[in-house]
Amino acid sequence: MSQFEPFDASGFDHPSWLTALGTGLGYGAILLVVFVVLFVLPYVVFAATI
């Protein structure tokens, strides 16, 4: 057996990996929206009034 075998990605074909990726992307999108609402929006509103 050679120590330089090609990487076998067939183990990542299971639907659970797609679910995990979707969960991570959804969580990231929610965090982005919360960040914009809590930090960016107030900064823009207060910067426009000065």
C-alpha positions in Angstrom: 0.0 0.0 0.0 1.4 3.4 -1.0 1.4 6.2 1.5 0.5 8.7 -1.3 -3.0 7.5 -2.2 -5.4 9.9 -3.8 -8.1 11.5 -1.5 -11.4 9.6 -1.7 -14.2 12.1 -1.3 -17.0 9.5 -1.7 -17.5 9.6 2.1 -18.9 13.1 1.8 -21.7 12.2 -0.5 -24.1 11.5 2.4 -27.0 13.9 2.7 -25.9 14.7 6.3 -23.0 16.7 4.9 -25.4 18.8 2.8 -27.6 19.3 5.9 -24.6 20.4 8.0 -23.5 22.8 5.3 -27.0 24.3 5.0 -27.2 24.7 8.8 -23.9 26.5 8.9 -24.8 28.8 6.0 -28.2 29.5 7.5 -26.6 30.3 10.9 -24.1 32.6 9.3 -26.8 34.4 7.4 -28.8 35.0 10.6 -25.7 36.3 12.4 -25.0 38.6 9.5 -28.6 40.0 9.6 -28.4 40.5 13.4 -25.0 42.2 13.1 -26.4 44.6 10.5 -29.5 45.4 12.5 -27.7 45.9 15.8 -24.5 47.7 14.7 -24.6 48.9 11.1 -28.1 50.3 11.0 -27.7 52.4 14.2 -24.3 53.7 13.0 -25.8 54.8 9.7 -28.8 56.4 11.5 -26.7 58.3 14.0 -24.1 59.3 11.4 -26.9 60.8 9.2 -28.3 62.9 12.0 -24.9 64.6 12.9 
